Amino acid sequence: MFKFALALGIAYEWLTGPTVGSLATLEVEALRTVCATMLAWIVLETFQALYRAAMSLDPRPGRRG
């Protein structure tokens, strides 16, 4: 999942446009990319956990009686 999150984080920064004009802004933009990557990773892992939890449920109808 991390590789997809990394791609999403880089794509986010690519879509928002580069604002790098000096070394200080490069550090800020790198930090923003890392934060976007970590957020994407958390979201992807959450969806995967929810999907696995839903797929682990018993598909048979319950018994009444």
Secondary structure, DSSP 4 states (H G I P E B T S, - for coil): -HHHHHHHHHHHHHHH-----SHHHHHHHHHHHHHHHHHHHHHHHHHHHHHHHHHTS--SPPP--
